[in-house]
Amino acid sequence: MATGTDQLVGLGLVAFSLVVFTYYTIWIIILPFIDSDHVIHKYFLPREYAVTIPLVVGLILLLFVGIFITCVMLKSRKPTKKSD
């Protein structure tokens, strides 16, 4: 059973994910249809970051997954016996 702290952390992660998803969706799907001189554009980064940020985050994620898999494989490797 999850404790209160676990539930609070989970709720925080879900809320953070929802905010990021909503921000990115508005930035990518809705913002191109709004005039560029509208006041809402000042709350969003330039359009080139819409591709750059997810690409960098994805590469960092792949790097950490690769490092994790490498560490697990190295730790689970059985030592070889030396025969004289």
N, CA, C and O atoms as a Tinker XYZ file with bonds, in Angstrom:
   336  protein
     1  N      0.847000   -1.179000    0.000000    73     2
     2  CA     0.000000    0.000000    0.000000    64     1     3
     3  C      0.891000    1.241000    0.000000    63     2     4     5
     4  O      1.899000    1.292000    0.705000    81     3
     5  N      0.516000    2.221000   -0.784000    73     3     6
     6  CA     1.304000    3.450000   -0.879000    64     5     7
     7  C      1.044000    4.332000    0.341000    63     6     8     9
     8  O     -0.082000    4.457000    0.821000    81     7
     9  N      2.129000    4.938000    0.821000    73     7    10
    10  CA     1.987000    5.842000    1.951000    64     9    11
    11  C      1.524000    7.199000    1.455000    63    10    12    13
    12  O      1.442000    7.439000    0.250000    81    11
    13  N      1.224000    8.076000    2.385000    73    11    14
    14  CA     0.782000    9.419000    2.026000    64    13    15
    15  C      1.830000   10.184000    1.254000    63    14    16    17
    16  O      1.503000   10.951000    0.348000    81    15
    17  N      3.100000    9.982000    1.608000    73    15    18
    18  CA     4.182000   10.663000    0.899000    64    17    19
    19  C      4.284000   10.171000   -0.537000    63    18    20    21
    20  O      4.470000   10.967000   -1.457000    81    19
    21  N      4.164000    8.861000   -0.730000    73    19    22
    22  CA     4.211000    8.300000   -2.081000    64    21    23
    23  C      3.067000    8.831000   -2.941000    63    22    24    25
    24  O      3.253000    9.150000   -4.115000    81    23
    25  N      1.894000    8.920000   -2.343000    73    23    26
    26  CA     0.747000    9.432000   -3.087000    64    25    27
    27  C      0.930000   10.909000   -3.430000    63    26    28    29
    28  O      0.554000   11.348000   -4.517000    81    27
    29  N      1.502000   11.667000   -2.511000    73    27    30
    30  CA     1.739000   13.082000   -2.759000    64    29    31
    31  C      2.778000   13.282000   -3.865000    63    30    32    33
    32  O      2.609000   14.142000   -4.730000    81    31
    33  N      3.843000   12.493000   -3.837000    73    31    34
    34  CA     4.858000   12.571000   -4.889000    64    33    35
    35  C      4.256000   12.171000   -6.233000    63    34    36    37
    36  O      4.513000   12.824000   -7.244000    81    35
    37  N      3.464000   11.111000   -6.251000    73    35    38
    38  CA     2.804000   10.688000   -7.478000    64    37    39
    39  C      1.868000   11.743000   -8.019000    63    38    40    41
    40  O      1.842000   11.996000   -9.224000    81    39
    41  N      1.103000   12.358000   -7.145000    73    39    42
    42  CA     0.196000   13.428000   -7.565000    64    41    43
    43  C      0.986000   14.617000   -8.117000    63    42    44    45
    44  O      0.582000   15.231000   -9.105000    81    43
    45  N      2.107000   14.935000   -7.479000    73    43    46
    46  CA     2.947000   16.026000   -7.964000    64    45    47
    47  C      3.520000   15.740000   -9.343000    63    46    48    49
    48  O      3.560000   16.624000  -10.198000    81    47
    49  N      3.966000   14.494000   -9.562000    73    47    50
    50  CA     4.492000   14.123000  -10.869000    64    49    51
    51  C      3.412000   14.157000  -11.948000    63    50    52    53
    52  O      3.668000   14.599000  -13.068000    81    51
    53  N      2.224000   13.701000  -11.622000    73    51    54
    54  CA     1.118000   13.739000  -12.575000    64    53    55
    55  C      0.744000   15.186000  -12.890000    63    54    56    57
    56  O      0.503000   15.521000  -14.050000    81    55
    57  N      0.693000   16.042000  -11.878000    73    55    58
    58  CA     0.358000   17.452000  -12.099000    64    57    59
    59  C      1.428000   18.136000  -12.951000    63    58    60    61
    60  O      1.103000   18.902000  -13.858000    81    59
    61  N      2.711000   17.860000  -12.661000    73    59    62
    62  CA     3.801000   18.431000  -13.451000    64    61    63
    63  C      3.717000   17.975000  -14.905000    63    62    64    65
    64  O      3.889000   18.781000  -15.819000    81    63
    65  N      3.455000   16.693000  -15.122000    73    63    66
    66  CA     3.330000   16.158000  -16.477000    64    65    67
    67  C      2.161000   16.798000  -17.214000    63    66    68    69
    68  O      2.263000   17.099000  -18.404000    81    67
    69  N      1.060000   17.006000  -16.515000    73    67    70
    70  CA    -0.104000   17.634000  -17.127000    64    69    71
    71  C      0.191000   19.076000  -17.530000    63    70    72    73
    72  O     -0.221000   19.517000  -18.603000    81    71
    73  N      0.899000   19.807000  -16.680000    73    71    74
    74  CA     1.250000   21.196000  -17.000000    64    73    75
    75  C      2.187000   21.246000  -18.201000    63    74    76    77
    76  O      1.989000   22.062000  -19.102000    81    75
    77  N      3.205000   20.385000  -18.228000    73    75    78
    78  CA     4.155000   20.359000  -19.348000    64    77    79
    79  C      3.438000   19.971000  -20.641000    63    78    80    81
    80  O      3.671000   20.587000  -21.682000    81    79
    81  N      2.579000   18.970000  -20.590000    73    79    82
    82  CA     1.836000   18.542000  -21.767000    64    81    83
    83  C      0.936000   19.652000  -22.289000    63    82    84    85
    84  O      0.879000   19.888000  -23.496000    81    83
    85  N      0.238000   20.329000  -21.397000    73    83    86
    86  CA    -0.658000   21.416000  -21.803000    64    85    87
    87  C      0.123000   22.570000  -22.414000    63    86    88    89
    88  O     -0.269000   23.105000  -23.451000    81    87
    89  N      1.241000   22.962000  -21.773000    73    87    90
    90  CA     2.078000   24.047000  -22.284000    64    89    91
    91  C      2.598000   23.706000  -23.674000    63    90    92    93
    92  O      2.517000   24.530000  -24.585000    81    91
    93  N      3.133000   22.494000  -23.846000    73    91    94
    94  CA     3.705000   22.089000  -25.126000    64    93    95
    95  C      2.625000   21.998000  -26.205000    63    94    96    97
    96  O      2.860000   22.385000  -27.350000    81    95
    97  N      1.453000   21.493000  -25.848000    73    95    98
    98  CA     0.359000   21.387000  -26.814000    64    97    99
    99  C     -0.089000   22.761000  -27.291000    63    98   100   101
   100  O     -0.288000   22.975000  -28.486000    81    99
   101  N     -0.246000   23.684000  -26.362000    73    99   102
   102  CA    -0.625000   25.045000  -26.757000    64   101   103
   103  C      0.471000   25.671000  -27.609000    63   102   104   105
   104  O      0.178000   26.339000  -28.600000    81   103
   105  N      1.718000   25.465000  -27.239000    73   103   106
   106  CA     2.865000   26.040000  -27.928000    64   105   107
   107  C      2.961000   25.540000  -29.371000    63   106   108   109
   108  O      3.246000   26.317000  -30.283000    81   107
   109  N      2.722000   24.245000  -29.574000    73   107   110
   110  CA     2.922000   23.636000  -30.886000    64   109   111
   111  C      1.665000   23.662000  -31.752000    63   110   112   113
   112  O      1.759000   23.906000  -32.955000    81   111
   113  N      0.513000   23.421000  -31.178000    73   111   114
   114  CA    -0.699000   23.254000  -31.983000    64   113   115
   115  C     -1.513000   24.544000  -32.100000    63   114   116   117
   116  O     -2.003000   24.860000  -33.184000    81   115
   117  N     -1.663000   25.282000  -31.025000    73   115   118
   118  CA    -2.569000   26.431000  -31.034000    64   117   119
   119  C     -1.854000   27.727000  -31.401000    63   118   120   121
   120  O     -2.409000   28.546000  -32.133000    81   119
   121  N     -0.620000   27.932000  -30.901000    73   119   122
   122  CA     0.084000   29.194000  -31.082000    64   121   123
   123  C      0.321000   29.584000  -32.542000    63   122   124   125
   124  O      0.282000   30.779000  -32.838000    81   123
   125  N      0.564000   28.662000  -33.469000    73   123   126
   126  CA     0.748000   29.091000  -34.864000    64   125   127
   127  C     -0.471000   29.767000  -35.479000    63   126   128   129
   128  O     -0.341000   30.490000  -36.466000    81   127
   129  N     -1.633000   29.546000  -34.921000    73   127   130
   130  CA    -2.854000   30.133000  -35.468000    64   129   131
   131  C     -3.208000   31.474000  -34.830000    63   130   132   133
   132  O     -4.208000   32.091000  -35.197000    81   131
   133  N     -2.401000   31.923000  -33.885000    73   131   134
   134  CA    -2.623000   33.201000  -33.211000    64   133   135
   135  C     -1.638000   34.214000  -33.781000    63   134   136   137
   136  O     -0.480000   33.877000  -34.028000    81   135
   137  N     -2.082000   35.445000  -33.992000    73   135   138
   138  CA    -1.216000   36.485000  -34.543000    64   137   139
   139  C      0.055000   36.632000  -33.717000    63   138   140   141
   140  O      0.030000   36.512000  -32.493000    81   139
   141  N      1.165000   36.893000  -34.400000    73   139   142
   142  CA     2.461000   36.949000  -33.715000    64   141   143
   143  C      2.601000   38.168000  -32.814000    63   142   144   145
   144  O      3.490000   38.192000  -31.963000    81   143
   145  N      1.755000   39.179000  -32.974000    73   143   146
   146  CA     1.834000   40.354000  -32.098000    64   145   147
   147  C      0.890000   40.251000  -30.898000    63   146   148   149
   148  O      0.765000   41.198000  -30.121000    81   147
   149  N      0.228000   39.103000  -30.749000    73   147   150
   150  CA    -0.666000   38.894000  -29.602000    64   149   151
   151  C      0.159000   38.749000  -28.328000    63   150   152   153
   152  O      1.292000   38.269000  -28.367000    81   151
   153  N     -0.411000   39.163000  -27.201000    73   151   154
   154  CA     0.292000   39.170000  -25.915000    64   153   155
   155  C      0.646000   37.765000  -25.423000    63   154   156   157
   156  O      1.577000   37.613000  -24.632000    81   155
   157  N     -0.065000   36.753000  -25.870000    73   155   158
   158  CA     0.189000   35.387000  -25.392000    64   157   159
   159  C      1.555000   34.869000  -25.842000    63   158   160   161
   160  O      2.117000   33.985000  -25.195000    81   159
   161  N      2.098000   35.401000  -26.933000    73   159   162
   162  CA     3.385000   34.924000  -27.450000    64   161   163
   163  C      4.544000   35.211000  -26.498000    63   162   164   165
   164  O      5.579000   34.551000  -26.584000    81   163
   165  N      4.396000   36.164000  -25.608000    73   163   166
   166  CA     5.503000   36.463000  -24.700000    64   165   167
   167  C      5.665000   35.405000  -23.612000    63   166   168   169
   168  O      6.681000   35.395000  -22.917000    81   167
   169  N      4.697000   34.522000  -23.451000    73   167   170
   170  CA     4.777000   33.462000  -22.444000    64   169   171
   171  C      5.394000   32.171000  -22.982000    63   170   172   173
   172  O      5.533000   31.199000  -22.239000    81   171
   173  N      5.759000   32.152000  -24.248000    73   171   174
   174  CA     6.288000   30.947000  -24.876000    64   173   175
   175  C      7.648000   31.227000  -25.483000    63   174   176   177
   176  O      7.939000   32.343000  -25.913000    81   175
   177  N      8.486000   30.179000  -25.510000    73   175   178
   178  CA     9.801000   30.281000  -26.112000    64   177   179
   179  C      9.678000   30.358000  -27.634000    63   178   180   181
   180  O      8.618000   30.065000  -28.187000    81   179
   181  N     10.762000   30.751000  -28.312000    73   179   182
   182  CA    10.732000   30.737000  -29.788000    64   181   183
   183  C     10.474000   29.330000  -30.333000    63   182   184   185
   184  O     10.729000   28.342000  -29.646000    81   183
   185  N      9.976000   29.241000  -31.550000    73   183   186
   186  CA     9.536000   27.975000  -32.137000    64   185   187
   187  C     10.661000   26.963000  -32.316000    63   186   188   189
   188  O     10.411000   25.760000  -32.236000    81   187
   189  N     11.899000   27.412000  -32.557000    73   187   190
   190  CA    12.979000   26.450000  -32.783000    64   189   191
   191  C     13.268000   25.602000  -31.543000    63   190   192   193
   192  O     13.797000   24.496000  -31.656000    81   191
   193  N     12.926000   26.110000  -30.376000    73   191   194
   194  CA    13.109000   25.330000  -29.148000    64   193   195
   195  C     12.088000   24.207000  -29.025000    63   194   196   197
   196  O     12.284000   23.285000  -28.233000    81   195
   197  N     11.015000   24.264000  -29.784000    73   195   198
   198  CA     9.984000   23.225000  -29.730000    64   197   199
   199  C     10.515000   21.880000  -30.205000    63   198   200   201
   200  O      9.998000   20.833000  -29.818000    81   199
   201  N     11.544000   21.906000  -31.041000    73   199   202
   202  CA    12.167000   20.670000  -31.510000    64   201   203
   203  C     13.441000   20.399000  -30.723000    63   202   204   205
   204  O     13.729000   19.249000  -30.394000    81   203
   205  N     14.202000   21.432000  -30.420000    73   203   206
   206  CA    15.501000   21.273000  -29.773000    64   205   207
   207  C     15.377000   20.711000  -28.361000    63   206   208   209
   208  O     16.113000   19.791000  -28.004000    81   207
   209  N     14.480000   21.234000  -27.567000    73   207   210
   210  CA    14.348000   20.794000  -26.174000    64   209   211
   211  C     13.949000   19.318000  -26.082000    63   210   212   213
   212  O     14.613000   18.576000  -25.357000    81   211
   213  N     12.897000   18.846000  -26.778000    73   211   214
   214  CA    12.576000   17.411000  -26.696000    64   213   215
   215  C     13.687000   16.518000  -27.239000    63   214   216   217
   216  O     13.894000   15.415000  -26.735000    81   215
   217  N     14.409000   16.985000  -28.269000    73   215   218
   218  CA    15.506000   16.202000  -28.816000    64   217   219
   219  C     16.628000   16.030000  -27.797000    63   218   220   221
   220  O     17.140000   14.926000  -27.614000    81   219
   221  N     17.009000   17.114000  -27.137000    73   219   222
   222  CA    18.072000   17.038000  -26.130000    64   221   223
   223  C     17.638000   16.182000  -24.940000    63   222   224   225
   224  O     18.421000   15.371000  -24.445000    81   223
   225  N     16.407000   16.352000  -24.481000    73   223   226
   226  CA    15.903000   15.556000  -23.359000    64   225   227
   227  C     15.859000   14.073000  -23.740000    63   226   228   229
   228  O     16.201000   13.218000  -22.923000    81   227
   229  N     15.444000   13.763000  -24.963000    73   227   230
   230  CA    15.414000   12.377000  -25.410000    64   229   231
   231  C     16.803000   11.762000  -25.494000    63   230   232   233
   232  O     16.992000   10.604000  -25.121000    81   231
   233  N     17.784000   12.533000  -25.983000    73   231   234
   234  CA    19.150000   12.020000  -26.048000    64   233   235
   235  C     19.729000   11.782000  -24.658000    63   234   236   237
   236  O     20.422000   10.789000  -24.433000    81   235
   237  N     19.447000   12.692000  -23.723000    73   235   238
   238  CA    19.917000   12.508000  -22.346000    64   237   239
   239  C     19.257000   11.277000  -21.725000    63   238   240   241
   240  O     19.917000   10.511000  -21.022000    81   239
   241  N     17.966000   11.081000  -21.978000    73   239   242
   242  CA    17.267000    9.903000  -21.477000    64   241   243
   243  C     17.881000    8.621000  -22.036000    63   242   244   245
   244  O     18.108000    7.665000  -21.294000    81   243
   245  N     18.152000    8.598000  -23.347000    73   243   246
   246  CA    18.788000    7.427000  -23.938000    64   245   247
   247  C     20.179000    7.183000  -23.366000    63   246   248   249
   248  O     20.579000    6.033000  -23.183000    81   247
   249  N     20.914000    8.243000  -23.083000    73   247   250
   250  CA    22.235000    8.108000  -22.478000    64   249   251
   251  C     22.141000    7.457000  -21.104000    63   250   252   253
   252  O     22.901000    6.536000  -20.802000    81   251
   253  N     21.212000    7.927000  -20.268000    73   251   254
   254  CA    21.066000    7.357000  -18.934000    64   253   255
   255  C     20.569000    5.915000  -18.974000    63   254   256   257
   256  O     20.992000    5.095000  -18.159000    81   255
   257  N     19.684000    5.596000  -19.904000    73   255   258
   258  CA    19.224000    4.215000  -20.045000    64   257   259
   259  C     20.382000    3.321000  -20.463000    63   258   260   261
   260  O     20.535000    2.217000  -19.940000    81   259
   261  N     21.196000    3.789000  -21.397000    73   259   262
   262  CA    22.364000    3.018000  -21.822000    64   261   263
   263  C     23.358000    2.809000  -20.701000    63   262   264   265
   264  O     23.904000    1.716000  -20.546000    81   263
   265  N     23.601000    3.858000  -19.911000    73   263   266
   266  CA    24.514000    3.734000  -18.769000    64   265   267
   267  C     23.960000    2.746000  -17.745000    63   266   268   269
   268  O     24.705000    1.931000  -17.201000    81   267
   269  N     22.666000    2.815000  -17.485000    73   267   270
   270  CA    22.038000    1.900000  -16.529000    64   269   271
   271  C     22.163000    0.451000  -16.996000    63   270   272   273
   272  O     22.523000   -0.427000  -16.212000    81   271
   273  N     21.865000    0.202000  -18.270000    73   271   274
   274  CA    21.945000   -1.157000  -18.800000    64   273   275
   275  C     23.383000   -1.663000  -18.747000    63   274   276   277
   276  O     23.624000   -2.824000  -18.417000    81   275
   277  N     24.337000   -0.793000  -19.071000    73   275   278
   278  CA    25.744000   -1.180000  -19.009000    64   277   279
   279  C     26.159000   -1.546000  -17.588000    63   278   280   281
   280  O     26.836000   -2.552000  -17.377000    81   279
   281  N     25.757000   -0.736000  -16.616000    73   279   282
   282  CA    26.099000   -1.027000  -15.212000    64   281   283
   283  C     25.485000   -2.336000  -14.748000    63   282   284   285
   284  O     26.152000   -3.125000  -14.078000    81   283
   285  N     24.231000   -2.581000  -15.091000    73   283   286
   286  CA    23.573000   -3.826000  -14.694000    64   285   287
   287  C     24.256000   -5.025000  -15.330000    63   286   288   289
   288  O     24.448000   -6.048000  -14.673000    81   287
   289  N     24.626000   -4.910000  -16.600000    73   287   290
   290  CA    25.286000   -6.023000  -17.267000    64   289   291
   291  C     26.671000   -6.288000  -16.686000    63   290   292   293
   292  O     27.076000   -7.444000  -16.555000    81   291
   293  N     27.396000   -5.238000  -16.339000    73   291   294
   294  CA    28.731000   -5.424000  -15.760000    64   293   295
   295  C     28.657000   -6.029000  -14.362000    63   294   296   297
   296  O     29.502000   -6.849000  -14.002000    81   295
   297  N     27.660000   -5.637000  -13.571000    73   295   298
   298  CA    27.518000   -6.190000  -12.223000    64   297   299
   299  C     27.043000   -7.631000  -12.243000    63   298   300   301
   300  O     27.391000   -8.395000  -11.343000    81   299
   301  N     26.265000   -8.028000  -13.232000    73   299   302
   302  CA    25.735000   -9.389000  -13.266000    64   301   303
   303  C     26.679000  -10.360000  -13.970000    63   302   304   305
   304  O     26.403000  -11.559000  -14.022000    81   303
   305  N     27.773000   -9.864000  -14.504000    73   303   306
   306  CA    28.732000  -10.724000  -15.183000    64   305   307
   307  C     29.421000  -11.632000  -14.167000    63   306   308   309
   308  O     29.902000  -11.170000  -13.133000    81   307
   309  N     29.461000  -12.916000  -14.471000    73   307   310
   310  CA    30.082000  -13.878000  -13.567000    64   309   311
   311  C     31.602000  -13.851000  -13.771000    63   310   312   313
   312  O     32.087000  -13.785000  -14.900000    81   311
   313  N     32.329000  -13.903000  -12.680000    73   311   314
   314  CA    33.788000  -13.927000  -12.834000    64   313   315
   315  C     34.235000  -15.247000  -13.459000    63   314   316   317
   316  O     33.683000  -16.308000  -13.167000    81   315
   317  N     35.234000  -15.162000  -14.313000    73   315   318
   318  CA    35.741000  -16.375000  -14.968000    64   317   319
   319  C     36.787000  -17.041000  -14.078000    63   318   320   321
   320  O     37.555000  -16.380000  -13.379000    81   319
   321  N     36.789000  -18.372000  -14.130000    73   319   322
   322  CA    37.758000  -19.132000  -13.342000    64   321   323
   323  C     39.062000  -19.220000  -14.126000    63   322   324   325
   324  O     39.073000  -19.458000  -15.334000    81   323
   325  N     40.152000  -19.023000  -13.406000    73   323   326
   326  CA    41.465000  -19.170000  -14.029000    64   325   327
   327  C     41.901000  -20.626000  -13.915000    63   326   328   329
   328  O     41.849000  -21.217000  -12.836000    81   327
   329  N     42.323000  -21.189000  -15.018000    73   327   330
   330  CA    42.837000  -22.565000  -14.968000    64   329   331
   331  C     44.336000  -22.508000  -15.208000    63   330   332   333
   332  O     44.808000  -21.928000  -16.186000    81   331
   333  N     45.073000  -23.124000  -14.289000    73   331   334
   334  CA    46.543000  -23.110000  -14.373000    64   333   335
   335  C     47.063000  -24.236000  -15.195000    63   334   336
   336  O     48.275000  -24.368000  -15.365000    81   335
